[in-house]
Amino acid sequence: MAKSTTCVCLANTFLFLSLVLFLLLLHLWTLSSFYSPIPIIHSPFTKAKSEPQLEPDGVVGSPNCAAHELCDPPEKSFYDNPGLSYSIEKPMKNWDEKRSDWLKQHPSFAAGARDRILVVTGSQPLPCENPIGDHLLLRLFKNKVDYCRIHGYDIFYNNAYLHPKMDSYWAKFPVVRAAMLAHPEVEWIWWIDSDAVFTDMEFKVPLHRYNNIDHNLVVYGWPNLVYEDKGNKSSTSLNAGVFMIRNCQWSMDLVNDWAEMGPNSPNYKKWGQIQLSTFKDKTYPQSDDQSALIYLLFKKKDKWGNKTYVENEYYFQGYWVEIVKTYDNISEGYKEVEIWEPKLRRRHAEKLSEYYAKLREPYLEDAGYKKRWRPFVTHFTGCQQCNGNHNPMYVGDTCWIEMQKALNFADNQVLRNYGFVRPDLMNSSFVSPLPFDYPA
């Protein structure tokens, strides 16, 4: 009996000591966990978020940006210079070096930079006087947005005068100059006047033509009229309402010289008189941007002309009076080509528009619709859609009627990817669904 009692006491003692030891270990483990939190183990299917690094100068960033990463490293760039000015009145120096350094700091933008384009356009800051002016501006902007979306271009629309004295056709220069600084990732700034319409939505500018020979400015015109026949110069030998300019120091300098003939210059009136005496077809005394560019090109050909491509092998921009009347024939020609070749009428995603444009090209060439004569950009020069004071040579509402036709012609090329079309280019309100396999 005594032996049994002793065993029971020993068993209880052992159980008690075991329980005490367990509680002591649990307490120590709890304290250890409090001071050393358990690390979070991320699933291989999720990406751990890294905290932003705060640099000594207070800049949030990472020491290096990977080639695929969108970031802004802490290293100083031209943006960190307090003396940087976006104003056209302060010249930019060493822009090529500054832009090159920025691209090295941002390798995700460096790849493909040579072919990257920013489209820039704009209008006046106040409402239009023409009752349908604001509606037309909206449709004109939509047209440019559609074209840029199809081809993957960024677009900037400005409706502020960035220099108080530079309005009207001179307003674009402060915008173009500021756009170069705001977008060091782009190689080309493509200015297009508000009254210009993209009317071949598939066409792409042949950049290889300008890159291969290293031109910095592309305008539409006639080289012989610009550079030759000095005794009979014409102020319409090129059009300055649509141009592409390379994002480089040469262009910065050109914009400065070009703008020096504008209303911000103390020699503005003097330049107006020089232009009047130089261009026999110029009828008004104010210096204008188009005459100014022609003057710079032929007077300083070695400096400016040799780097300028005066394009006339396709309608980089074309006079609307000549182009609008061709739309109906072009529409019929495209339809005939698609009847011949079923793969051209296949439904597809809008993102594949460029692919189908390449497929279509040889068929159009064989049918006689060469790029040279297709209406890439229709420019409604002289129409003044906002104030309504169009050139008196255009009768009545001709400008607005033909502008609507051009916009509908272009929009049909966009709407087709969404399953609709305007059967009548003169009726903007009515659309009809496209049947499957149209136009078989």
KOLVO-378961 format. One record per residue (C-alpha): residue in one letter; y negated, x, z. Coordinates in steps of 0.1 Angstrom, whole numbers, padded with zeros to 4 digits, always signed. Layout:
<sites>
AYXZ ...
</sites>
This chain:
<sites>
M+0000+0000+0000 A-0024+0028+0009 K-0015+0047-0023 S-0023+0016-0044 T-0057+0012-0027 T-0066+0048-0033 C-0058+0045-0071 V-0080+0014-0074 C-0109+0032-0057 L-0105+0062-0080 A-0105+0039-0111 N-0136+0021-0100 T-0153+0054-0093 F-0145+0067-0128 L-0157+0035-0144 F-0189+0037-0125 L-0196+0073-0134 S-0188+0066-0171 L-0213+0037-0171 V-0240+0060-0155 L-0233+0087-0181 F-0236+0062-0209 L-0269+0048-0196 L-0283+0084-0192 L-0274+0093-0228 L-0289+0061-0241 H-0321+0068-0223 L-0323+0103-0237 W-0316+0091-0272 T-0344+0065-0269 L-0369+0092-0258 S-0359+0114-0287 S-0363+0086-0312 F-0398+0079-0299 Y-0410+0115-0303 S-0391+0121-0336 P-0391+0089-0357 I-0361+0084-0379 P-0369+0095-0415 I-0370+0068-0442 I-0344+0073-0468 H-0355+0060-0502 S-0330+0044-0524 P-0323+0063-0557 F-0335+0031-0575 T-0370+0031-0559 K-0397+0057-0561 A-0412+0069-0528 K-0450+0065-0527 S-0469+0097-0519 E-0500+0096-0499 P-0532+0107-0517 Q-0542+0142-0508 L-0576+0146-0493 E-0591+0179-0506 P-0615+0200-0484 D-0645+0187-0502 G-0635+0151-0496 V-0621+0144-0531 V-0589+0124-0533 G-0566+0139-0559 S-0536+0161-0566 P-0537+0198-0573 N-0522+0193-0608 C-0519+0164-0632 A-0485+0162-0649 A-0485+0157-0687 H-0474+0120-0682 E-0496+0113-0652 L-0529+0094-0651 C-0550+0112-0624 D-0582+0131-0618 P-0576+0166-0603 P-0600+0180-0577 E-0611+0209-0599 K-0647+0206-0610 S-0655+0194-0645 F-0687+0187-0663 Y-0689+0153-0646 D-0695+0171-0613 N-0727+0188-0625 P-0757+0170-0610 G-0777+0180-0640 L-0755+0160-0664 S-0776+0135-0683 Y-0763+0107-0705 S-0798+0102-0720 I-0803+0112-0756 E-0835+0130-0745 K-0816+0158-0728 P-0795+0179-0752 M-0760+0187-0743 K-0749+0224-0746 N-0714+0239-0748 W-0699+0205-0753 D-0668+0219-0771 E-0659+0242-0742 K-0666+0215-0716 R-0645+0189-0734 S-0617+0214-0739 D-0616+0223-0702 W-0615+0186-0693 L-0585+0180-0716 K-0567+0209-0700 Q-0573+0193-0666 H-0560+0160-0680 P-0529+0169-0700 S-0518+0132-0704 F-0548+0128-0727 A-0545+0161-0745 A-0515+0150-0765 G-0526+0131-0796 A-0563+0137-0789 R-0571+0148-0824 D-0563+0114-0838 R-0577+0093-0810 I-0606+0069-0820 L-0631+0049-0800 V-0647+0020-0819 V-0683+0014-0808 T-0704-0016-0817 G-0730-0038-0802 S-0759-0063-0804 Q-0793-0070-0789 P-0795-0079-0752 L-0812-0113-0757 P-0798-0146-0771 C-0801-0150-0809 E-0829-0170-0825 N-0806-0182-0853 P-0789-0214-0839 I-0755-0201-0850 G-0763-0164-0844 D-0744-0161-0811 H-0714-0179-0825 L-0713-0155-0854 L-0717-0125-0830 L-0687-0137-0810 R-0666-0141-0841 L-0677-0107-0854 F-0667-0091-0821 K-0634-0109-0821 N-0627-0095-0855 K-0632-0059-0842 V-0612-0065-0811 D-0583-0079-0833 Y-0584-0048-0855 C-0585-0024-0826 R-0556-0042-0808 I-0534-0040-0840 H-0540-0003-0844 G-0542+0008-0807 Y-0578+0018-0806 D-0601+0014-0777 I-0634-0005-0782 F-0668-0004-0765 Y-0693-0032-0770 N-0728-0025-0759 N-0757-0051-0757 A-0782-0030-0737 Y-0809-0007-0751 L-0801+0027-0736 H-0835+0040-0746 P-0865+0017-0742 K-0881+0028-0775 M-0849+0029-0796 D-0841-0006-0807 S-0830-0022-0840 Y-0810+0003-0861 W-0820+0032-0839 A-0803+0016-0808 K-0769+0030-0818 F-0778+0067-0813 P-0781+0066-0774 V-0749+0046-0774 V-0730+0070-0796 R-0742+0099-0776 A-0733+0084-0742 A-0699+0073-0756 M-0691+0110-0764 L-0696+0119-0728 A-0678+0089-0714 H-0648+0095-0736 P-0639+0132-0738 E-0603+0121-0745 V-0612+0107-0780 E-0618+0129-0811 W-0637+0103-0831 I-0665+0078-0823 W-0664+0051-0850 W-0697+0032-0851 I-0696-0001-0869 D-0726-0025-0871 S-0723-0059-0857 D-0726-0075-0892 A-0696-0055-0906 V-0662-0073-0908 F-0628-0057-0910 T-0613-0076-0939 D-0581-0056-0944 M-0565-0057-0910 E-0536-0035-0920 F-0556-0006-0935 K-0560+0026-0914 V-0586+0053-0919 P-0569+0084-0935 L-0578+0108-0907 H-0557+0135-0923 R-0583+0137-0951 Y-0611+0146-0927 N-0591+0166-0902 N-0575+0189-0928 I-0608+0200-0941 D-0625+0198-0908 H-0654+0174-0915 N-0673+0160-0886 L-0691+0130-0901 V-0677+0103-0924 V-0701+0079-0942 Y-0698+0057-0973 G-0719+0066-1003 W-0722+0086-1035 P-0724+0124-1031 N-0742+0130-1064 L-0770+0106-1053 V-0772+0122-1019 Y-0773+0159-1029 E-0785+0159-1066 D-0813+0144-1086 K-0839+0156-1060 G-0868+0141-1080 N-0854+0106-1078 K-0838+0102-1043 S-0826+0068-1032 S-0826+0055-0996 T-0794+0036-1005 S-0773+0065-1017 L-0752+0061-0985 N-0749+0035-0958 A-0755+0045-0922 G-0743+0012-0906 V-0706+0023-0905 F-0698+0059-0897 M-0672+0081-0879 I-0685+0111-0860 R-0663+0138-0844 N-0667+0143-0806 C-0680+0179-0807 Q-0711+0200-0803 W-0720+0198-0840 S-0722+0161-0836 M-0742+0163-0805 D-0767+0185-0823 L-0768+0162-0854 V-0774+0131-0832 N-0804+0149-0816 D-0819+0159-0849 W-0812+0125-0864 A-0828+0107-0835 E-0859+0130-0837 M-0870+0109-0867 G-0868+0077-0846 P-0894+0058-0825 N-0889+0080-0794 S-0903+0109-0814 P-0940+0118-0814 N-0936+0124-0851 Y-0922+0090-0859 K-0951+0079-0881 K-0951+0113-0899 W-0914+0109-0907 G-0921+0075-0921 Q-0946+0089-0945 I-0922+0117-0955 Q-0895+0092-0962 L-0919+0071-0983 S-0928+0100-1005 T-0892+0112-1008 F-0874+0080-1015 K-0890+0061-1044 D-0871+0028-1036 K-0882+0027-0999 T-0907-0001-0995 Y-0917+0000-0958 P-0936+0027-0938 Q-0914+0030-0907 S-0888+0058-0905 D-0853+0044-0907 D-0819+0059-0897 Q-0804+0057-0932 S-0832+0075-0950 A-0833+0100-0921 L-0796+0109-0925 I-0799+0113-0963 Y-0829+0136-0958 L-0811+0158-0933 L-0780+0161-0955 F-0798+0172-0987 K-0825+0192-0970 K-0801+0211-0946 K-0769+0209-0966 D-0756+0242-0952 K-0760+0229-0916 W-0752+0192-0919 G-0740+0184-0955 N-0711+0208-0956 K-0695+0191-0926 T-0701+0156-0938 Y-0676+0136-0959 V-0694+0111-0982 E-0665+0087-0988 N-0662+0065-1019 E-0625+0065-1026 Y-0620+0032-1007 Y-0643+0006-0991 F-0650+0024-0958 Q-0677-0002-0960 G-0686-0024-0989 Y-0715-0046-1000 W-0706-0082-0992 V-0720-0097-1024 E-0695-0077-1044 I-0665-0081-1021 V-0664-0118-1009 K-0657-0132-1043 T-0625-0111-1045 Y-0608-0126-1015 D-0590-0155-1033 N-0575-0132-1059 I-0564-0108-1032 S-0547-0136-1012 E-0528-0147-1043 G-0518-0111-1051 Y-0504-0106-1016 K-0485-0139-1018 E-0469-0129-1051 V-0458-0096-1037 E-0441-0114-1008 I-0424-0138-1031 W-0408-0108-1049 E-0398-0090-1017 P-0382-0111-0989 K-0385-0083-0962 L-0423-0085-0965 R-0424-0121-0954 R-0401-0116-0924 R-0415-0128-0891 H-0423-0099-0867 A-0441-0090-0836 E-0478-0081-0839 K-0470-0047-0825 L-0450-0040-0857 S-0480-0047-0880 E-0484-0010-0889 Y-0447-0007-0898 Y-0449-0037-0921 A-0481-0024-0936 K-0463+0008-0947 L-0435-0013-0962 R-0460-0034-0981 E-0480-0005-0995 P-0459+0006-1024 Y-0454-0030-1036 L-0492-0035-1035 E-0498-0003-1055 D-0472-0013-1081 A-0489-0047-1084 G-0523-0031-1091 Y-0538-0037-1056 K-0548-0001-1049 K-0564+0010-1017 R-0595+0019-1036 W-0604-0017-1044 R-0591-0035-1014 P-0618-0048-0990 F-0613-0027-0959 V-0648-0034-0944 T-0672-0061-0957 H-0707-0053-0946 F-0732-0081-0946 T-0763-0059-0950 G-0796-0078-0951 C-0782-0110-0936 Q-0796-0106-0900 Q-0772-0131-0885 C-0789-0130-0851 N-0826-0136-0859 G-0818-0154-0891 N-0845-0136-0911 H-0822-0126-0940 N-0833-0109-0971 P-0851-0135-0993 M-0829-0126-1022 Y-0801-0144-1005 V-0806-0181-1010 G-0804-0207-0982 D-0773-0204-0960 T-0754-0181-0984 C-0752-0153-0957 W-0737-0176-0930 I-0713-0193-0954 E-0700-0161-0969 M-0698-0145-0935 Q-0676-0174-0922 K-0654-0169-0953 A-0650-0132-0946 L-0641-0138-0910 N-0616-0165-0919 F-0600-0143-0945 A-0596-0116-0919 D-0585-0140-0892 N-0557-0154-0914 Q-0541-0119-0914 V-0541-0121-0876 L-0531-0157-0871 R-0501-0152-0893 N-0485-0132-0865 Y-0490-0162-0843 G-0475-0187-0868 F-0506-0203-0882 V-0530-0200-0911 R-0563-0215-0923 P-0554-0230-0957 D-0591-0233-0966 L-0613-0202-0960 M-0644-0224-0960 N-0630-0246-0931 S-0630-0226-0898 S-0618-0256-0877 F-0585-0265-0894 V-0553-0244-0891 S-0518-0254-0901 P-0484-0239-0890 L-0467-0215-0913 P-0432-0226-0924 F-0403-0203-0920 D-0398-0177-0948 Y-0433-0184-0962 P-0442-0180-0991 A-0406-0181-1006 
</sites>
